[in-house]
Amino acid sequence: MTLGLLAAAVAAAAGILFGMWWVPYQRARGITTRDVHKGIDAVPRSGGLVAVVAATAGYCVASAGVEGAIPVLVASLCAGLLGFIDDIRGVNEYVRVLVPTLVALVVARSAVKAGGALMLTIPLAACFSGTAALFAVLAIPIMANAFNMLDPVNGFLPAASAIAGCAVAAVAALRGQADAACLLLVHVAASAALYAFNRYPARALNGNAGSYFLGASLSAVAVFYDLVAYMVLAALPFVINGALIVFSSRGVRGREKIERPTLLAGGAVVQNCNSGVISLVRVLVADRPMGEYEIFKSLTALVALSSCLTVALAAALKLAGAAV
């Protein structure tokens, strides 16, 4: 735990220091976009690199005592690089799925090499190993893209990432997985560093670099340490939103190829009744328009609820003497 706290502190400090340079640098070099909810132009658009730098520093410190730190870092960096390229030049939607999938296979290979077997435990159901457990690695492309699809308002993505990370870290602690808890503390610290710059009103937007990196970081730790089921439960709003969008738009499509499910009207978000696409935000604003900060609070509350229920489930199983 001491190593975990040290790694998290290094991650937070590295992220804050980097962000103090990176945010104004983007503005000076024109790496900006429009904050549509406020109508403000020239907002730095790839603040997510703060989380990338923060977690890189933290995982490097953690690697002194945690064998899984480097595989998790490599997987996360690959996804973060994909997101950064998407921020700058744009990437085809199928590439966004393929690259994290290939990264997932690398993580699976590393997990097998480190622990002798890849496991997938579903609480109160079953435990799988071998070929069946390979389905666990799909959590990486799924969560990387799910995080990317639910980044609608200032502050939500890093806040939700930190909350879900804390929940999975608590589960890891209950299961006696000190290494996993150490890496998840780094993930939480990196999310918190990004939140410092993305909180409402944002000094920088997350960009795809932030969403892909944080989604891959959380899910890579979960795959490596057999925490996938708990991670999915903690981050359930992300999974639900992704499923709603994919099924209602009839496949994987880029944002530019679908009609947005919500619109801005008088500074508030309303549902777009002409769009056939359904998202979690559209469900929230179905009854009445909501402001940006109100959406932030509602979405964050949903993630906090799913995270608390996840920890409660793990604690109940432990008390009952069941296999956590």
C-alpha positions as a LaTeX table, in Angstrom:
\begin{tabular}{lrrr}
\hline
Residue & $x$ (\AA) & $y$ (\AA) & $z$ (\AA) \\
\hline
Met1 & 0.00 & 0.00 & 0.00 \\
Thr2 & 2.91 & 2.35 & 0.66 \\
Leu3 & 4.11 & 1.87 & $-2.91$ \\
Gly4 & 0.61 & 2.53 & $-4.19$ \\
Leu5 & 0.30 & 5.79 & $-2.28$ \\
Leu6 & 3.74 & 6.91 & $-3.47$ \\
Ala7 & 2.95 & 6.04 & $-7.09$ \\
Ala8 & $-0.39$ & 7.87 & $-6.87$ \\
Ala9 & 1.26 & 10.97 & $-5.39$ \\
Val10 & 3.87 & 10.99 & $-8.16$ \\
Ala11 & 1.12 & 10.57 & $-10.76$ \\
Ala12 & $-0.94$ & 13.45 & $-9.40$ \\
Ala13 & 2.08 & 15.77 & $-9.18$ \\
Ala14 & 3.32 & 14.86 & $-12.67$ \\
Gly15 & $-0.14$ & 15.41 & $-14.15$ \\
Ile16 & $-0.66$ & 18.81 & $-12.52$ \\
Leu17 & 2.80 & 20.07 & $-13.47$ \\
Phe18 & 2.45 & 18.86 & $-17.05$ \\
Gly19 & $-1.03$ & 20.36 & $-17.34$ \\
Met20 & 0.21 & 23.76 & $-16.21$ \\
Trp21 & 2.43 & 23.76 & $-19.32$ \\
Trp22 & 0.32 & 21.75 & $-21.76$ \\
Val23 & $-2.94$ & 23.68 & $-21.46$ \\
Pro24 & $-1.52$ & 27.13 & $-22.36$ \\
Tyr25 & 0.76 & 25.49 & $-24.96$ \\
Gln26 & $-2.29$ & 24.14 & $-26.81$ \\
Arg27 & $-3.90$ & 27.54 & $-26.77$ \\
Ala28 & $-0.75$ & 29.18 & $-28.10$ \\
Arg29 & $-0.37$ & 26.62 & $-30.90$ \\
Gly30 & $-4.02$ & 26.62 & $-31.90$ \\
Ile31 & $-4.74$ & 23.07 & $-30.70$ \\
Thr32 & $-8.20$ & 24.21 & $-29.70$ \\
Thr33 & $-11.88$ & 23.70 & $-30.35$ \\
Arg34 & $-15.23$ & 25.16 & $-29.35$ \\
Asp35 & $-16.90$ & 24.44 & $-26.01$ \\
Val36 & $-20.37$ & 24.11 & $-27.52$ \\
His37 & $-22.30$ & 24.29 & $-24.25$ \\
Lys38 & $-20.90$ & 27.71 & $-23.44$ \\
Gly39 & $-20.27$ & 29.03 & $-26.93$ \\
Ile40 & $-16.60$ & 29.62 & $-26.11$ \\
Asp41 & $-13.94$ & 29.24 & $-28.80$ \\
Ala42 & $-10.20$ & 28.46 & $-28.50$ \\
Val43 & $-10.54$ & 25.92 & $-25.68$ \\
Pro44 & $-7.60$ & 23.45 & $-25.61$ \\
Arg45 & $-8.98$ & 20.23 & $-27.03$ \\
Ser46 & $-6.58$ & 17.48 & $-25.94$ \\
Gly47 & $-6.29$ & 17.94 & $-22.20$ \\
Gly48 & $-6.40$ & 14.16 & $-21.86$ \\
Leu49 & $-2.62$ & 14.04 & $-22.25$ \\
Val50 & $-2.53$ & 15.20 & $-18.63$ \\
Ala51 & $-3.91$ & 11.81 & $-17.59$ \\
Val52 & $-1.50$ & 10.03 & $-19.95$ \\
Val53 & 1.57 & 11.73 & $-18.46$ \\
Ala54 & 0.28 & 11.36 & $-14.89$ \\
Ala55 & $-0.43$ & 7.65 & $-15.18$ \\
Thr56 & 2.83 & 6.99 & $-17.03$ \\
Ala57 & 4.80 & 8.49 & $-14.15$ \\
Gly58 & 2.75 & 6.59 & $-11.57$ \\
Tyr59 & 2.92 & 3.23 & $-13.33$ \\
Cys60 & 6.68 & 3.58 & $-13.74$ \\
Val61 & 7.03 & 4.08 & $-9.99$ \\
Ala62 & 4.68 & 1.17 & $-9.31$ \\
Ser63 & 6.67 & $-1.11$ & $-11.63$ \\
Ala64 & 9.36 & $-1.30$ & $-8.93$ \\
Gly65 & 7.13 & $-3.71$ & $-7.04$ \\
Val66 & 4.20 & $-4.58$ & $-9.30$ \\
Glu67 & 4.81 & $-6.93$ & $-12.21$ \\
Gly68 & 1.65 & $-5.95$ & $-14.07$ \\
Ala69 & 2.43 & $-2.21$ & $-14.14$ \\
Ile70 & 4.32 & $-2.18$ & $-17.45$ \\
Pro71 & 1.83 & $-4.30$ & $-19.47$ \\
Val72 & $-1.01$ & $-2.11$ & $-18.18$ \\
Leu73 & 0.96 & 1.03 & $-19.06$ \\
Val74 & 1.77 & $-0.19$ & $-22.58$ \\
Ala75 & $-1.86$ & $-1.09$ & $-23.26$ \\
Ser76 & $-3.08$ & 2.27 & $-21.94$ \\
Leu77 & $-0.48$ & 4.23 & $-23.89$ \\
Cys78 & $-1.44$ & 2.54 & $-27.15$ \\
Ala79 & $-5.08$ & 3.51 & $-26.62$ \\
Gly80 & $-4.12$ & 7.03 & $-25.52$ \\
Leu81 & $-1.94$ & 7.50 & $-28.61$ \\
Leu82 & $-4.83$ & 6.39 & $-30.80$ \\
Gly83 & $-7.04$ & 8.97 & $-29.11$ \\
Phe84 & $-4.46$ & 11.73 & $-29.52$ \\
Ile85 & $-4.10$ & 10.98 & $-33.25$ \\
Asp86 & $-7.89$ & 11.09 & $-33.47$ \\
Asp87 & $-7.86$ & 14.49 & $-31.76$ \\
Ile88 & $-5.34$ & 15.89 & $-34.22$ \\
Arg89 & $-6.10$ & 14.17 & $-37.53$ \\
Gly90 & $-9.16$ & 11.97 & $-37.10$ \\
Val91 & $-9.34$ & 8.16 & $-37.13$ \\
Asn92 & $-11.82$ & 5.82 & $-38.80$ \\
Glu93 & $-14.32$ & 4.33 & $-36.36$ \\
Tyr94 & $-13.29$ & 0.77 & $-37.21$ \\
Val95 & $-9.66$ & 1.60 & $-36.39$ \\
Arg96 & $-10.88$ & 2.86 & $-33.02$ \\
Val97 & $-12.23$ & $-0.62$ & $-32.33$ \\
Leu98 & $-9.46$ & $-2.66$ & $-33.96$ \\
Val99 & $-6.48$ & $-1.05$ & $-32.22$ \\
Pro100 & $-7.80$ & $-1.48$ & $-28.65$ \\
Thr101 & $-8.73$ & $-5.07$ & $-29.55$ \\
Leu102 & $-5.17$ & $-5.81$ & $-30.64$ \\
Val103 & $-3.94$ & $-4.15$ & $-27.46$ \\
Ala104 & $-6.28$ & $-6.41$ & $-25.49$ \\
Leu105 & $-4.65$ & $-9.49$ & $-26.99$ \\
Val106 & $-1.24$ & $-8.22$ & $-25.88$ \\
Val107 & $-2.55$ & $-7.71$ & $-22.34$ \\
Ala108 & $-4.02$ & $-11.21$ & $-22.37$ \\
Arg109 & $-0.67$ & $-12.67$ & $-23.39$ \\
Ser110 & 1.09 & $-10.73$ & $-20.63$ \\
Ala111 & $-1.45$ & $-11.85$ & $-18.05$ \\
Val112 & $-0.98$ & $-15.48$ & $-19.00$ \\
Lys113 & 2.79 & $-15.09$ & $-18.90$ \\
Ala114 & 2.71 & $-13.44$ & $-15.46$ \\
Gly115 & 0.08 & $-15.54$ & $-13.72$ \\
Gly116 & $-0.04$ & $-18.74$ & $-15.72$ \\
Ala117 & $-3.70$ & $-18.30$ & $-16.67$ \\
Leu118 & $-6.19$ & $-15.65$ & $-17.68$ \\
Met119 & $-9.25$ & $-15.72$ & $-15.43$ \\
Leu120 & $-12.78$ & $-14.37$ & $-15.68$ \\
Thr121 & $-14.75$ & $-14.53$ & $-12.45$ \\
Ile122 & $-18.44$ & $-13.62$ & $-12.48$ \\
Pro123 & $-19.67$ & $-13.20$ & $-8.88$ \\
Leu124 & $-22.42$ & $-15.63$ & $-7.84$ \\
Ala125 & $-22.20$ & $-17.32$ & $-11.25$ \\
Ala126 & $-19.00$ & $-18.97$ & $-12.44$ \\
Cys127 & $-15.26$ & $-18.74$ & $-12.86$ \\
Phe128 & $-13.69$ & $-19.28$ & $-16.29$ \\
Ser129 & $-10.15$ & $-19.91$ & $-17.42$ \\
Gly130 & $-8.47$ & $-20.79$ & $-20.69$ \\
Thr131 & $-10.31$ & $-20.04$ & $-23.96$ \\
Ala132 & $-13.54$ & $-18.93$ & $-22.28$ \\
Ala133 & $-11.66$ & $-16.37$ & $-20.22$ \\
Leu134 & $-10.39$ & $-14.71$ & $-23.40$ \\
Phe135 & $-13.73$ & $-12.91$ & $-23.53$ \\
Ala136 & $-12.44$ & $-10.87$ & $-20.61$ \\
Val137 & $-9.96$ & $-9.04$ & $-22.84$ \\
Leu138 & $-12.83$ & $-7.59$ & $-24.85$ \\
Ala139 & $-13.36$ & $-5.32$ & $-21.86$ \\
Ile140 & $-10.46$ & $-3.18$ & $-23.11$ \\
Pro141 & $-11.88$ & $-2.17$ & $-26.52$ \\
Ile142 & $-15.38$ & $-2.02$ & $-25.08$ \\
Met143 & $-14.49$ & 0.28 & $-22.18$ \\
Ala144 & $-12.08$ & 2.45 & $-24.19$ \\
Asn145 & $-14.86$ & 3.18 & $-26.68$ \\
Ala146 & $-17.54$ & 3.39 & $-23.99$ \\
Phe147 & $-15.55$ & 6.07 & $-22.17$ \\
Asn148 & $-15.15$ & 7.89 & $-25.48$ \\
Met149 & $-18.89$ & 7.82 & $-26.14$ \\
Leu150 & $-19.84$ & 9.24 & $-22.73$ \\
Asp151 & $-17.83$ & 12.43 & $-22.39$ \\
Pro152 & $-20.65$ & 14.96 & $-22.88$ \\
Val153 & $-19.96$ & 17.72 & $-20.35$ \\
Asn154 & $-17.10$ & 19.36 & $-18.47$ \\
Gly155 & $-15.67$ & 17.32 & $-15.64$ \\
Phe156 & $-17.75$ & 14.17 & $-15.95$ \\
Leu157 & $-15.29$ & 11.76 & $-17.59$ \\
Pro158 & $-12.36$ & 12.20 & $-15.17$ \\
Ala159 & $-14.68$ & 12.40 & $-12.15$ \\
Ala160 & $-16.51$ & 9.21 & $-13.14$ \\
Ser161 & $-13.22$ & 7.49 & $-13.97$ \\
Ala162 & $-11.88$ & 8.31 & $-10.51$ \\
Ile163 & $-15.07$ & 7.13 & $-8.77$ \\
Ala164 & $-15.18$ & 3.82 & $-10.67$ \\
Gly165 & $-11.44$ & 3.36 & $-10.09$ \\
Cys166 & $-11.90$ & 3.84 & $-6.34$ \\
Ala167 & $-14.68$ & 1.25 & $-6.32$ \\
Val168 & $-12.63$ & $-1.37$ & $-8.16$ \\
Ala169 & $-9.63$ & $-0.58$ & $-5.91$ \\
Ala170 & $-11.83$ & $-1.23$ & $-2.86$ \\
Val171 & $-12.90$ & $-4.56$ & $-4.36$ \\
Ala172 & $-9.25$ & $-5.45$ & $-5.02$ \\
Ala173 & $-8.43$ & $-4.64$ & $-1.39$ \\
Leu174 & $-11.27$ & $-6.88$ & $-0.20$ \\
Arg175 & $-9.88$ & $-9.68$ & $-2.34$ \\
Gly176 & $-6.37$ & $-9.17$ & $-1.00$ \\
Gln177 & $-5.02$ & $-8.02$ & $-4.38$ \\
Ala178 & $-2.51$ & $-5.41$ & $-3.25$ \\
Asp179 & $-0.87$ & $-5.08$ & $-6.68$ \\
Ala180 & $-4.18$ & $-4.35$ & $-8.39$ \\
Ala181 & $-5.11$ & $-1.81$ & $-5.71$ \\
Cys182 & $-1.74$ & $-0.10$ & $-6.22$ \\
Leu183 & $-2.29$ & 0.30 & $-9.96$ \\
Leu184 & $-5.86$ & 1.47 & $-9.48$ \\
Leu185 & $-4.68$ & 4.19 & $-7.09$ \\
Val186 & $-2.48$ & 5.45 & $-9.93$ \\
His187 & $-5.49$ & 5.40 & $-12.26$ \\
Val188 & $-7.52$ & 7.41 & $-9.76$ \\
Ala189 & $-4.69$ & 9.95 & $-9.31$ \\
Ala190 & $-4.35$ & 10.39 & $-13.09$ \\
Ser191 & $-8.11$ & 10.92 & $-13.37$ \\
Ala192 & $-8.00$ & 13.48 & $-10.56$ \\
Ala193 & $-5.13$ & 15.36 & $-12.24$ \\
Leu194 & $-7.16$ & 15.60 & $-15.45$ \\
Tyr195 & $-10.24$ & 16.69 & $-13.50$ \\
Ala196 & $-8.28$ & 19.66 & $-12.16$ \\
Phe197 & $-8.17$ & 21.07 & $-15.71$ \\
Asn198 & $-11.48$ & 19.69 & $-17.06$ \\
Arg199 & $-13.79$ & 20.49 & $-14.15$ \\
Tyr200 & $-16.63$ & 22.92 & $-14.87$ \\
Pro201 & $-15.97$ & 25.42 & $-16.38$ \\
Ala202 & $-13.19$ & 23.55 & $-18.18$ \\
Arg203 & $-9.80$ & 25.07 & $-18.90$ \\
Ala204 & $-9.23$ & 22.16 & $-21.31$ \\
Leu205 & $-11.42$ & 19.50 & $-22.86$ \\
Asn206 & $-10.45$ & 15.85 & $-22.47$ \\
Gly207 & $-10.31$ & 14.96 & $-26.13$ \\
Asn208 & $-10.22$ & 11.37 & $-27.28$ \\
Ala209 & $-6.74$ & 10.97 & $-25.80$ \\
Gly210 & $-8.22$ & 11.26 & $-22.32$ \\
Ser211 & $-11.26$ & 9.06 & $-22.86$ \\
Tyr212 & $-9.43$ & 6.25 & $-24.64$ \\
Phe213 & $-6.53$ & 6.28 & $-22.19$ \\
Leu214 & $-8.63$ & 6.22 & $-19.04$ \\
Gly215 & $-10.97$ & 3.56 & $-20.41$ \\
Ala216 & $-8.04$ & 1.36 & $-21.40$ \\
Ser217 & $-6.19$ & 1.99 & $-18.13$ \\
Leu218 & $-9.09$ & 0.91 & $-15.92$ \\
Ser219 & $-10.02$ & $-2.09$ & $-18.05$ \\
Ala220 & $-6.42$ & $-3.29$ & $-18.52$ \\
Val221 & $-5.96$ & $-3.51$ & $-14.75$ \\
Ala222 & $-9.29$ & $-5.30$ & $-14.50$ \\
Val223 & $-8.30$ & $-7.86$ & $-17.15$ \\
Phe224 & $-4.86$ & $-8.46$ & $-15.68$ \\
Tyr225 & $-6.22$ & $-9.06$ & $-12.15$ \\
Asp226 & $-9.57$ & $-10.74$ & $-12.87$ \\
Leu227 & $-11.68$ & $-7.73$ & $-11.89$ \\
Val228 & $-13.61$ & $-7.34$ & $-15.15$ \\
Ala229 & $-17.05$ & $-8.14$ & $-13.73$ \\
Tyr230 & $-16.66$ & $-5.62$ & $-10.93$ \\
Met231 & $-15.28$ & $-3.00$ & $-13.31$ \\
Val232 & $-18.28$ & $-3.42$ & $-15.62$ \\
Leu233 & $-20.66$ & $-3.03$ & $-12.67$ \\
Ala234 & $-18.88$ & 0.07 & $-11.35$ \\
Ala235 & $-18.81$ & 1.70 & $-14.80$ \\
Leu236 & $-22.27$ & 0.45 & $-15.79$ \\
Pro237 & $-23.55$ & 3.86 & $-17.04$ \\
Phe238 & $-20.74$ & 3.87 & $-19.61$ \\
Val239 & $-21.69$ & 0.37 & $-20.78$ \\
Ile240 & $-25.39$ & 1.21 & $-20.97$ \\
Asn241 & $-24.74$ & 4.41 & $-22.93$ \\
Gly242 & $-22.47$ & 2.60 & $-25.39$ \\
Ala243 & $-24.99$ & $-0.18$ & $-25.93$ \\
Leu244 & $-27.81$ & 2.32 & $-26.49$ \\
Ile245 & $-25.83$ & 4.23 & $-29.11$ \\
Val246 & $-24.47$ & 1.19 & $-30.96$ \\
Phe247 & $-27.81$ & $-0.62$ & $-31.18$ \\
Ser248 & $-29.92$ & 2.45 & $-31.98$ \\
Ser249 & $-27.49$ & 3.60 & $-34.69$ \\
Arg250 & $-27.28$ & 0.01 & $-36.02$ \\
Gly251 & $-23.56$ & $-0.47$ & $-35.73$ \\
Val252 & $-20.28$ & 1.24 & $-34.96$ \\
Arg253 & $-20.33$ & 4.69 & $-36.52$ \\
Gly254 & $-18.36$ & 7.88 & $-36.03$ \\
Arg255 & $-20.08$ & 10.88 & $-34.45$ \\
Glu256 & $-19.96$ & 12.70 & $-37.75$ \\
Lys257 & $-21.97$ & 9.90 & $-39.41$ \\
Ile258 & $-24.98$ & 9.89 & $-37.07$ \\
Glu259 & $-27.57$ & 12.50 & $-36.24$ \\
Arg260 & $-26.91$ & 13.75 & $-32.74$ \\
Pro261 & $-29.47$ & 12.54 & $-30.17$ \\
Thr262 & $-29.45$ & 15.88 & $-28.34$ \\
Leu263 & $-29.39$ & 19.55 & $-29.30$ \\
Leu264 & $-28.66$ & 22.88 & $-27.62$ \\
Ala265 & $-31.61$ & 25.21 & $-27.19$ \\
Gly266 & $-31.31$ & 28.43 & $-25.22$ \\
Gly267 & $-28.18$ & 27.21 & $-23.48$ \\
Ala268 & $-29.82$ & 23.96 & $-22.33$ \\
Val269 & $-29.61$ & 20.42 & $-23.70$ \\
Val270 & $-32.80$ & 18.96 & $-25.20$ \\
Gln271 & $-33.46$ & 15.71 & $-27.00$ \\
Asn272 & $-33.42$ & 15.73 & $-30.80$ \\
Cys273 & $-36.72$ & 14.12 & $-31.73$ \\
Asn274 & $-35.61$ & 13.83 & $-35.36$ \\
Ser275 & $-32.74$ & 11.53 & $-34.43$ \\
Gly276 & $-33.15$ & 7.79 & $-34.12$ \\
Val277 & $-30.06$ & 7.53 & $-31.92$ \\
Ile278 & $-30.55$ & 6.98 & $-28.20$ \\
Ser279 & $-27.96$ & 7.95 & $-25.57$ \\
Leu280 & $-27.94$ & 8.15 & $-21.81$ \\
Val281 & $-27.93$ & 11.96 & $-21.96$ \\
Arg282 & $-30.98$ & 11.87 & $-24.24$ \\
Val283 & $-32.77$ & 9.72 & $-21.68$ \\
Leu284 & $-31.88$ & 12.22 & $-18.94$ \\
Val285 & $-33.25$ & 15.20 & $-20.87$ \\
Ala286 & $-36.30$ & 13.40 & $-22.27$ \\
Asp287 & $-38.70$ & 15.03 & $-19.79$ \\
Arg288 & $-37.16$ & 18.48 & $-19.57$ \\
Pro289 & $-34.13$ & 20.47 & $-20.78$ \\
Met290 & $-31.06$ & 20.34 & $-18.55$ \\
Gly291 & $-28.03$ & 22.59 & $-18.22$ \\
Glu292 & $-24.47$ & 21.33 & $-18.59$ \\
Tyr293 & $-23.68$ & 21.28 & $-14.87$ \\
Glu294 & $-27.00$ & 19.62 & $-14.07$ \\
Ile295 & $-26.15$ & 16.84 & $-16.54$ \\
Phe296 & $-22.73$ & 16.51 & $-14.89$ \\
Lys297 & $-24.30$ & 16.03 & $-11.48$ \\
Ser298 & $-26.87$ & 13.50 & $-12.74$ \\
Leu299 & $-24.35$ & 11.37 & $-14.63$ \\
Thr300 & $-21.83$ & 11.49 & $-11.78$ \\
Ala301 & $-24.53$ & 10.41 & $-9.33$ \\
Leu302 & $-25.32$ & 7.41 & $-11.53$ \\
Val303 & $-21.66$ & 6.31 & $-11.58$ \\
Ala304 & $-21.38$ & 6.88 & $-7.82$ \\
Leu305 & $-24.46$ & 4.70 & $-7.29$ \\
Ser306 & $-23.22$ & 1.85 & $-9.49$ \\
Ser307 & $-19.79$ & 2.07 & $-7.83$ \\
Cys308 & $-21.20$ & 1.94 & $-4.31$ \\
Leu309 & $-23.37$ & $-1.06$ & $-5.23$ \\
Thr310 & $-20.28$ & $-2.79$ & $-6.65$ \\
Val311 & $-18.32$ & $-2.38$ & $-3.42$ \\
Ala312 & $-21.38$ & $-3.43$ & $-1.40$ \\
Leu313 & $-21.67$ & $-6.63$ & $-3.45$ \\
Ala314 & $-18.00$ & $-7.50$ & $-2.93$ \\
Ala315 & $-18.26$ & $-6.78$ & 0.79 \\
Ala316 & $-21.41$ & $-8.87$ & 1.14 \\
Leu317 & $-19.77$ & $-11.80$ & $-0.64$ \\
Lys318 & $-16.75$ & $-11.57$ & 1.62 \\
Leu319 & $-18.88$ & $-11.49$ & 4.75 \\
Ala320 & $-20.87$ & $-14.46$ & 3.48 \\
Gly321 & $-17.66$ & $-16.36$ & 2.88 \\
Ala322 & $-18.38$ & $-16.70$ & $-0.85$ \\
Ala323 & $-15.80$ & $-16.47$ & $-3.60$ \\
Val324 & $-15.36$ & $-12.75$ & $-4.20$ \\
\hline
\end{tabular}
